Amino acid sequence: MIKIYNKKETTTQNIFLFSEDDWEQEKSNYPNTEHFFNGKKSEVFIKTDSNEINFFIGIGKDSKGFEIQAVAKKFANDYKKNLQVVPTSVHSKLGFDLTEEFVKGLFLGTYLYPFEKSHPFWQENFELYFENISEDEANNLAIKTEALCNGEFAGMEWLNKPANHKKVDQISKFLKSTSEKYGLNYKSLNREESIKEGLGAFVAVNQGSSQEASFTILEYKSEKENAKTIGLVGKCVLFDTGGISIKGSANLHYMKSDMGGASAVIGALITASELKLPVNIIAILPITDNAVSEKAYLPSDVITAYNGKTIEVLDTDAEGRMTLADGLSYLSKNYETDVLIDLATLTGSSVRMFGYTCGAYFSNNDDLKKSLEKSADKTNQRIWNLPLWDVWKDDFTSDVADFKNISMKPFGDCIVAAKFLEQFIEGHQNWAHLDIAGVAFGNVGYAKDKAATGYGVQLLLDFIENYN
């Protein structure tokens, strides 16, 4: 449990936050320290004596909230072996909003895989004290930070798990117990039930697997009357071999990360539930892997999706859009939502376009675009808008079905994929698709190799909290 209070007279461990300008004004109070510390971003100096340990942390010049959070995350991770499990005072001139970002960063920076609360910050005797916030603010900040960590870490944990610890029955068990814990409505359709329901595109991907399908629906219902309802669909391909259109062996182990959209949805849903946010959320996770077997779907197969549209399969490695197609149309046909958002580690095209800097996104609603961009910029979980022009639809029109599942042209696949998904939203007027292939899994401070970044959770939460 996170413990935050508004003041303590003396503590043996202290954290001092200095901007470069603050340090210029106050460095005379710390003789000789200016030789080692200047207040630059993420600069740390440790000063000790017989009674105290003081951490001086630089936050740079005019840093934004997400930059303060990043500084705190790096500090928590880098100095986990130096921090003592004792009451700790934080001294700064930051206002409450930036203090909140600093605290979030401190605790988000404790993540390691597999996550155990071994970091000093999670121990019983660790307490944080601030002079610049009230007791109520301190208590609310503790609750909010812990809820964020519980959600984001849960999603990251599943994304980081190796394939043999990330089976359909294992994640389904977790989602069912999570639903019981937070009072969510839980429903799961196995392969036979999915066939009966008409989820043809989802079943096509699953049919080559030795694992059971789990088309999962999770519902969080707010206590607020007439609350807005947000629909979320997260790509949840637990491991992607590419199917019959098999991927090359280079970096194939990274395909355990192909559920990055689902991990963002899981994280946001857990945090929203824990905080009892005044919105309704309906989340769909079409859970499967994409395997190679004698039963696997084949290039040239024609599949009938949930909404009755037919799809000619040209590439079985374009499986994510197949599962999302049924997820989107099922949600649109069976539930009324004010906004519909899907997230997916969908295309290498988005990575080639934006690298590891931002996600590609598409939307049919200008107000939704503005809201998502505002949340993305605030959280530094950035997105960049690309067009949904009808001309792209010509590239996946089929001779033997309504659509092909890819274009055969060697460019623009993230746009083609988005335009393809648009055919399955059933006319929803407030939809956005986020292709987060380059940002959900990558270089992180807590691991030597690529690992889960937590991308999408804070973006979704900020959007949900401000949606009205």
Backbone torsions as a table, in degrees:
resi	resn	phi	psi	omega
1	MET	NA	132.1	178.9
2	ILE	-78.1	132.1	-179.3
3	LYS	-119.1	116.4	179.7
4	ILE	-129.4	132.4	-179.3
5	TYR	-131.2	169.8	-171.8
6	ASN	-93.5	-14.0	178.6
7	LYS	-170.7	147.6	169.1
8	LYS	-146.3	138.8	-172.3
9	GLU	-61.6	-51.7	179.8
10	THR	-138.1	143.4	174.2
11	THR	-138.1	152.0	-178.1
12	THR	-86.6	-10.8	175.4
13	GLN	-126.4	129.4	-176.0
14	ASN	-134.7	146.0	174.2
15	ILE	-118.6	124.3	178.1
16	PHE	-112.0	123.6	177.9
17	LEU	-101.8	126.9	179.8
18	PHE	-129.8	127.8	163.3
19	SER	-76.6	168.1	179.0
20	GLU	-61.8	-38.3	179.9
21	ASP	-69.4	-41.7	178.1
22	ASP	-60.2	-40.9	-177.8
23	TRP	-65.4	-39.4	178.4
24	GLU	-58.0	-36.7	-178.3
25	GLN	-77.5	-27.9	-169.9
26	GLU	-114.7	-4.0	-173.8
27	LYS	-63.0	-24.7	179.1
28	SER	-65.1	-19.5	178.1
29	ASN	-78.0	-9.0	-176.8
30	TYR	-128.7	78.1	-174.6
31	PRO	-54.1	138.2	177.1
32	ASN	72.6	-12.5	-177.0
33	THR	-70.2	-27.8	-177.0
34	GLU	-62.9	-15.8	177.0
35	HIS	-73.2	-17.5	-174.5
36	PHE	-120.5	-10.0	-171.4
37	PHE	-147.1	137.5	-179.7
38	ASN	-133.5	2.4	179.7
39	GLY	83.6	9.6	179.5
40	LYS	-69.5	156.7	-173.1
41	LYS	-57.1	127.6	178.3
42	SER	67.8	11.1	173.9
43	GLU	-75.9	135.9	-178.4
44	VAL	-131.8	134.2	173.8
45	PHE	-129.8	135.0	-179.4
46	ILE	-110.0	125.2	179.9
47	LYS	-121.3	126.4	-177.7
48	THR	-127.3	154.9	166.1
49	ASP	-140.8	-167.5	-174.4
50	SER	-66.9	-21.2	-174.7
51	ASN	-113.4	-21.4	-171.1
52	GLU	-136.5	155.1	166.1
53	ILE	-124.5	125.6	-176.8
54	ASN	-119.7	126.1	176.4
55	PHE	-102.7	118.7	174.5
56	PHE	-96.8	122.8	-177.9
57	ILE	-120.2	126.9	177.4
58	GLY	-87.4	138.2	178.4
59	ILE	-117.1	12.5	173.9
60	GLY	76.4	-149.4	-175.2
61	LYS	-123.8	123.5	176.7
62	ASP	53.9	43.5	-177.1
63	SER	-71.5	141.5	176.5
64	LYS	-84.5	171.6	-176.4
65	GLY	-56.9	-46.2	-177.9
66	PHE	-67.8	-26.5	177.1
67	GLU	-72.8	-37.8	175.5
68	ILE	-63.2	-42.6	178.7
69	GLN	-61.2	-42.0	-179.6
70	ALA	-64.7	-39.4	177.0
71	VAL	-60.8	-45.9	-178.6
72	ALA	-66.1	-39.4	177.7
73	LYS	-60.7	-45.3	-179.4
74	LYS	-63.9	-41.9	179.5
75	PHE	-62.5	-47.7	-178.5
76	ALA	-60.5	-38.6	-179.8
77	ASN	-75.5	-45.8	-174.8
78	ASP	-68.7	-31.2	-172.1
79	TYR	-112.8	21.7	-177.9
80	LYS	-60.6	-27.9	-180.0
81	LYS	-85.2	-12.0	-178.4
82	ASN	-100.2	-21.8	-175.8
83	LEU	-75.9	139.6	-179.5
84	GLN	-96.9	150.6	178.3
85	VAL	-87.6	77.4	-178.2
86	VAL	-144.7	161.7	172.7
87	PRO	-55.5	136.3	-172.2
88	THR	-133.1	129.8	177.8
89	SER	-98.2	141.2	175.9
90	VAL	-112.6	123.5	-178.2
91	HIS	-112.8	124.1	179.4
92	SER	-162.3	170.4	174.9
93	LYS	-105.6	14.6	-178.0
94	LEU	-71.4	144.9	171.4
95	GLY	-74.2	178.7	-173.5
96	PHE	-63.4	-42.2	-176.6
97	ASP	-60.1	-43.5	179.9
98	LEU	-74.0	-32.2	173.9
99	THR	-62.1	-40.5	177.1
100	GLU	-59.7	-43.2	179.7
101	GLU	-66.0	-36.6	178.0
102	PHE	-63.6	-44.6	-179.6
103	VAL	-65.5	-43.3	176.3
104	LYS	-55.6	-46.3	-178.7
105	GLY	-62.5	-40.8	179.3
106	LEU	-55.5	-44.7	-174.7
107	PHE	-85.1	-34.1	174.6
108	LEU	-64.3	-28.3	179.1
109	GLY	-74.1	-1.4	178.2
110	THR	-86.9	-3.6	-174.2
111	TYR	-72.2	132.3	167.6
112	LEU	-140.0	150.7	176.3
113	TYR	-100.5	135.1	-8.1
114	PRO	-74.8	143.3	-171.9
115	PHE	-76.3	124.7	170.2
116	GLU	-134.3	148.6	-176.8
117	LYS	-80.1	61.3	-177.6
118	SER	-94.0	-16.9	-179.8
119	HIS	-64.0	145.2	179.1
120	PRO	-50.9	-34.2	-176.4
121	PHE	-64.1	-21.6	-177.4
122	TRP	-96.6	2.4	-177.6
123	GLN	-82.0	156.6	-172.1
124	GLU	-57.2	-38.3	-173.7
125	ASN	-90.6	2.9	179.0
126	PHE	-86.1	128.1	178.3
127	GLU	-136.4	147.0	177.0
128	LEU	-112.2	137.1	179.2
129	TYR	-124.7	136.6	178.4
130	PHE	-128.9	139.2	176.6
131	GLU	-85.9	-20.9	-168.8
132	ASN	-103.0	14.5	175.0
133	ILE	-134.7	155.8	-178.2
134	SER	-81.9	170.4	179.3
135	GLU	-62.7	-42.5	178.9
136	ASP	-64.1	-43.3	178.1
137	GLU	-61.6	-39.8	180.0
138	ALA	-64.1	-44.3	-179.3
139	ASN	-64.8	-45.8	179.5
140	ASN	-64.5	-36.3	179.0
141	LEU	-65.7	-38.6	177.4
142	ALA	-63.3	-44.5	-179.6
143	ILE	-64.1	-46.4	-177.2
144	LYS	-66.2	-41.4	-179.1
145	THR	-66.2	-42.7	-179.9
146	GLU	-65.5	-38.7	178.0
147	ALA	-63.8	-41.4	178.2
148	LEU	-63.1	-45.0	178.8
149	CYS	-62.0	-43.6	-179.7
150	ASN	-59.9	-40.9	-179.7
151	GLY	-74.3	-52.4	-176.2
152	GLU	-63.5	-40.8	-179.4
153	PHE	-67.1	-35.5	178.3
154	ALA	-61.9	-46.2	177.9
155	GLY	-63.8	-43.6	-179.9
156	MET	-64.1	-37.6	-179.0
157	GLU	-61.0	-44.4	179.5
158	TRP	-69.2	-35.8	179.5
159	LEU	-67.5	-34.5	-177.4
160	ASN	-81.0	-20.0	-176.1
161	LYS	-59.6	140.8	173.3
162	PRO	-67.9	161.8	-172.4
163	ALA	-58.0	-37.0	-176.8
164	ASN	-76.6	-5.6	173.7
165	HIS	-112.5	13.8	-175.3
166	LYS	-131.6	54.7	179.6
167	LYS	-86.8	162.8	-177.0
168	VAL	-59.2	-43.4	-177.6
169	ASP	-67.7	-29.8	-179.9
170	GLN	-70.9	-47.1	179.3
171	ILE	-70.9	-31.6	177.5
172	SER	-65.4	-40.0	177.1
173	LYS	-62.0	-42.3	178.5
174	PHE	-63.1	-46.0	-178.4
175	LEU	-65.5	-35.7	178.4
176	LYS	-67.6	-44.1	179.3
177	SER	-68.0	-35.4	176.1
178	THR	-63.2	-41.0	178.6
179	SER	-63.1	-40.7	178.0
180	GLU	-65.2	-39.9	-178.8
181	LYS	-64.0	-40.8	-174.4
182	TYR	-104.6	6.0	177.8
183	GLY	71.0	32.5	177.9
184	LEU	-85.6	149.4	169.3
185	ASN	-78.2	132.1	-176.0
186	TYR	-125.3	132.3	176.7
187	LYS	-143.3	136.8	179.7
188	SER	-136.7	130.8	177.3
189	LEU	-105.6	122.5	176.3
190	ASN	-79.4	-172.4	-174.4
191	ARG	-61.4	-48.5	-178.5
192	GLU	-62.4	-43.5	178.9
193	GLU	-66.1	-36.0	178.2
194	SER	-66.9	-37.7	175.7
195	ILE	-61.8	-46.9	-180.0
196	LYS	-63.0	-34.0	-179.0
197	GLU	-75.6	-16.1	179.6
198	GLY	90.9	20.8	-178.5
199	LEU	-84.8	64.8	-170.7
200	GLY	-65.5	-38.3	-178.3
201	ALA	-69.6	-41.1	177.2
202	PHE	-65.1	-45.5	-178.9
203	VAL	-64.4	-35.8	179.6
204	ALA	-57.9	-41.8	178.4
205	VAL	-67.7	-40.3	-175.2
206	ASN	-76.3	-21.9	-169.0
207	GLN	-64.5	-21.9	178.4
208	GLY	-84.6	-1.6	-173.7
209	SER	-93.9	148.6	171.2
210	SER	-80.5	-10.2	-179.3
211	GLN	-93.6	149.8	177.5
212	GLU	-69.0	148.9	173.4
213	ALA	-76.4	157.6	173.6
214	SER	-149.1	88.3	175.4
215	PHE	-81.4	104.5	-164.9
216	THR	-108.5	133.3	177.1
217	ILE	-119.1	125.7	178.5
218	LEU	-120.9	132.1	-178.3
219	GLU	-124.8	122.9	171.3
220	TYR	-105.6	124.4	-178.9
221	LYS	-111.7	123.1	-179.8
222	SER	-73.9	156.5	174.7
223	GLU	-79.9	-11.4	-178.4
224	LYS	-76.8	134.4	176.3
225	GLU	-71.8	143.4	178.1
226	ASN	54.9	34.6	178.7
227	ALA	-68.3	149.3	174.7
228	LYS	-65.9	152.7	-179.2
229	THR	-119.0	125.1	-179.4
230	ILE	-110.0	126.6	177.2
231	GLY	-99.8	130.6	179.4
232	LEU	-125.9	135.3	174.2
233	VAL	-125.3	125.6	-179.6
234	GLY	-118.9	126.9	175.8
235	LYS	-61.2	127.5	-175.4
236	CYS	-132.0	58.8	173.2
237	VAL	-88.7	109.5	-170.3
238	LEU	-68.2	-34.1	171.2
239	PHE	-152.4	136.6	-174.4
240	ASP	-119.2	102.6	174.7
241	THR	-78.4	-16.2	-170.6
242	GLY	96.5	-10.4	-177.4
243	GLY	69.8	-149.0	179.7
244	ILE	-59.1	-34.5	173.6
245	SER	-82.4	63.7	-164.2
246	ILE	-65.8	144.5	179.0
247	LYS	-74.8	160.9	172.0
248	GLY	-70.0	162.8	-175.4
249	SER	-76.2	-23.2	-178.2
250	ALA	-62.3	121.7	178.3
251	ASN	63.3	18.7	-179.6
252	LEU	-62.6	-26.8	179.5
253	HIS	-62.5	-22.3	178.3
254	TYR	-70.8	-11.5	-177.8
255	MET	-73.0	0.3	167.0
256	LYS	-67.5	-13.0	-175.9
257	SER	-91.3	9.3	-172.0
258	ASP	-80.1	15.3	174.4
259	MET	-115.4	27.5	-178.4
260	GLY	-61.4	-33.3	175.8
261	GLY	-65.6	-43.2	179.2
262	ALA	-65.4	-38.0	-179.0
263	SER	-64.9	-35.6	176.2
264	ALA	-66.4	-42.0	179.3
265	VAL	-65.7	-43.7	179.1
266	ILE	-60.0	-46.4	-179.0
267	GLY	-62.4	-45.5	-179.9
268	ALA	-65.5	-39.6	-178.5
269	LEU	-66.2	-42.3	179.1
270	ILE	-64.1	-46.5	-178.9
271	THR	-65.3	-43.5	178.5
272	ALA	-60.9	-39.7	179.9
273	SER	-67.2	-42.4	-178.6
274	GLU	-66.2	-35.8	179.9
275	LEU	-86.7	-5.4	-178.2
276	LYS	53.4	50.1	179.7
277	LEU	-62.8	146.1	-173.2
278	PRO	-82.3	52.5	175.5
279	VAL	-138.1	160.8	169.4
280	ASN	-99.4	142.6	179.0
281	ILE	-130.4	129.5	172.6
282	ILE	-117.3	118.3	-177.1
283	ALA	-116.7	133.5	176.2
284	ILE	-117.9	128.0	177.6
285	LEU	-123.8	104.0	176.5
286	PRO	-81.1	97.1	-169.1
287	ILE	-93.4	124.7	176.7
288	THR	-165.3	174.8	162.1
289	ASP	-113.1	174.4	178.0
290	ASN	-118.6	99.2	-168.9
291	ALA	-110.8	167.9	176.6
292	VAL	-109.0	122.5	175.7
293	SER	-161.2	177.1	179.0
294	GLU	-68.6	-12.7	180.0
295	LYS	-100.1	-4.4	-175.3
296	ALA	-64.4	148.4	177.6
297	TYR	-68.8	155.1	-168.1
298	LEU	-118.1	149.2	167.4
299	PRO	-57.1	134.7	-175.3
300	SER	94.1	-12.4	173.7
301	ASP	-59.4	146.9	172.1
302	VAL	-113.5	121.1	-172.9
303	ILE	-113.0	139.8	174.4
304	THR	-98.5	118.6	-178.2
305	ALA	-79.6	175.7	-176.5
306	TYR	-59.5	-36.3	-177.2
307	ASN	-85.8	7.1	177.1
308	GLY	91.7	-10.2	177.8
309	LYS	-72.7	146.2	-179.9
310	THR	-103.2	145.4	-174.7
311	ILE	-128.4	123.4	172.6
312	GLU	-86.3	123.0	-178.0
313	VAL	-85.8	113.4	174.3
314	LEU	-98.8	-25.3	-176.9
315	ASP	-146.5	117.4	-179.1
316	THR	-74.2	-8.8	175.5
317	ASP	-82.4	-3.8	172.0
318	ALA	-96.4	49.8	-173.8
319	GLU	-80.9	-26.6	-176.5
320	GLY	-61.6	-42.4	-179.9
321	ARG	-68.6	-24.4	175.8
322	MET	-68.5	-48.8	-179.0
323	THR	-68.5	-37.2	178.7
324	LEU	-68.2	-34.5	179.8
325	ALA	-57.2	-47.2	178.5
326	ASP	-71.1	-34.9	177.4
327	GLY	-62.6	-44.4	-179.6
328	LEU	-67.0	-46.5	-176.9
329	SER	-70.4	-34.9	177.3
330	TYR	-63.8	-45.2	179.6
331	LEU	-64.7	-41.9	-177.7
332	SER	-68.4	-36.7	-176.6
333	LYS	-80.0	-27.9	-171.6
334	ASN	-107.9	-9.6	-178.0
335	TYR	-139.5	148.5	173.8
336	GLU	-96.7	119.6	-179.6
337	THR	-126.5	146.2	177.6
338	ASP	-79.1	-27.4	178.7
339	VAL	-146.0	146.9	-178.7
340	LEU	-129.8	121.5	-178.1
341	ILE	-131.2	130.3	171.4
342	ASP	-117.0	146.5	-179.9
343	LEU	-129.4	138.4	-176.2
344	ALA	-158.3	142.0	165.1
345	THR	-82.2	81.9	-161.4
346	LEU	-97.6	-48.4	-169.8
347	THR	-135.3	142.8	168.7
348	GLY	-65.5	-23.1	178.4
349	SER	-59.3	-40.6	179.7
350	SER	-67.4	-33.1	178.0
351	VAL	-69.5	-42.4	178.7
352	ARG	-65.2	-28.9	-178.7
353	MET	-80.3	-44.6	-172.4
354	PHE	-117.4	-1.3	-177.9
355	GLY	61.2	-135.4	-177.9
356	TYR	-108.8	24.8	-174.3
357	THR	-92.1	-40.8	-176.0
358	CYS	-157.0	167.8	174.5
359	GLY	-93.6	154.0	171.4
360	ALA	-85.8	141.1	176.0
361	TYR	-140.5	157.3	-175.2
362	PHE	-139.0	143.6	178.8
363	SER	-155.2	151.7	177.0
364	ASN	-102.3	14.9	-176.0
365	ASN	-139.6	120.2	-175.6
366	ASP	-65.8	-37.4	179.1
367	ASP	-66.1	-39.7	177.7
368	LEU	-64.7	-39.5	177.0
369	LYS	-57.2	-47.6	-177.7
370	LYS	-62.9	-41.8	-179.1
371	SER	-65.9	-43.8	179.8
372	LEU	-65.9	-41.3	-180.0
373	GLU	-65.5	-37.4	178.4
374	LYS	-62.8	-45.7	178.9
375	SER	-67.2	-38.1	179.8
376	ALA	-64.7	-43.1	179.4
377	ASP	-68.0	-38.2	-178.9
378	LYS	-65.9	-40.0	-175.7
379	THR	-92.9	-6.7	-174.6
380	ASN	63.0	22.2	171.2
381	GLN	-102.1	78.6	-162.7
382	ARG	-78.1	152.8	176.2
383	ILE	-136.9	156.0	178.6
384	TRP	-133.8	130.2	-174.2
385	ASN	-77.4	135.2	174.7
386	LEU	-124.1	159.0	-171.1
387	PRO	-79.5	156.7	172.9
388	LEU	-116.5	42.7	-177.5
389	TRP	-62.0	142.8	-177.7
390	ASP	-63.8	-22.7	-179.9
391	VAL	-58.8	-27.6	180.0
392	TRP	-69.6	-23.5	-179.4
393	LYS	-63.9	-29.8	179.2
394	ASP	-60.9	-27.4	-175.7
395	ASP	-73.7	-16.6	178.5
396	PHE	-125.4	23.6	171.7
397	THR	-77.5	134.7	-173.3
398	SER	-107.7	153.1	173.9
399	ASP	-80.7	-23.7	-173.4
400	VAL	-117.0	-0.7	179.8
401	ALA	-151.7	-179.1	176.1
402	ASP	-67.9	-41.3	-176.5
403	PHE	-141.5	156.4	163.2
404	LYS	-93.9	154.0	-178.1
405	ASN	-85.8	-5.7	170.2
406	ILE	-145.8	166.4	166.5
407	SER	-93.0	149.3	177.9
408	MET	-87.3	-0.2	178.8
409	LYS	-79.4	146.2	-173.6
410	PRO	-85.0	32.5	-179.6
411	PHE	-155.8	160.3	171.3
412	GLY	67.9	25.2	-174.8
413	ASP	-66.2	-31.5	179.3
414	CYS	-66.2	-31.6	177.0
415	ILE	-74.1	-42.4	177.1
416	VAL	-59.9	-43.0	179.6
417	ALA	-61.6	-42.6	179.0
418	ALA	-64.9	-43.4	179.2
419	LYS	-64.8	-36.0	174.8
420	PHE	-61.1	-48.1	-178.9
421	LEU	-63.1	-31.6	179.2
422	GLU	-58.9	-25.3	-178.9
423	GLN	-74.2	-3.4	-174.7
424	PHE	-123.1	13.8	178.9
425	ILE	-93.8	0.5	174.7
426	GLU	56.3	42.6	175.1
427	GLY	77.0	11.0	178.6
428	HIS	-58.7	130.8	-173.6
429	GLN	-94.0	4.9	-175.6
430	ASN	-142.5	65.9	-172.2
431	TRP	-120.6	146.0	173.1
432	ALA	-140.5	142.8	176.4
433	HIS	-118.4	126.6	179.5
434	LEU	-113.4	117.1	176.7
435	ASP	-97.0	105.0	-170.2
436	ILE	-112.1	29.9	-175.4
437	ALA	-58.9	-34.1	-175.7
438	GLY	-88.4	-9.1	-169.9
439	VAL	-123.0	-13.0	-177.8
440	ALA	-77.8	-24.4	-173.5
441	PHE	-143.1	120.4	-175.5
442	GLY	-172.5	-155.9	-179.9
443	ASN	-74.9	127.6	-177.0
444	VAL	-135.8	160.0	-177.8
445	GLY	-71.8	-25.2	-172.2
446	TYR	-89.4	-5.6	-175.7
447	ALA	-136.5	152.3	177.8
448	LYS	-75.7	-34.5	-178.5
449	ASP	-106.1	-179.0	177.7
450	LYS	-64.8	145.0	-178.0
451	ALA	-157.2	178.3	-177.7
452	ALA	-63.7	135.1	-179.6
453	THR	-96.0	-17.8	-173.8
454	GLY	83.3	6.1	-176.7
455	TYR	-58.1	138.6	172.7
456	GLY	103.6	-29.2	-175.7
457	VAL	-67.5	-52.9	-178.2
458	GLN	-68.8	-34.0	175.6
459	LEU	-59.2	-51.1	-179.7
460	LEU	-62.6	-43.7	-177.6
461	LEU	-63.5	-44.0	179.6
462	ASP	-63.4	-40.0	177.5
463	PHE	-63.4	-45.5	-177.7
464	ILE	-63.9	-44.0	-177.8
465	GLU	-63.8	-28.6	-176.1
466	ASN	-104.8	4.7	-178.2
467	TYR	-83.0	129.0	178.4
468	ASN	-150.2	NA	NA
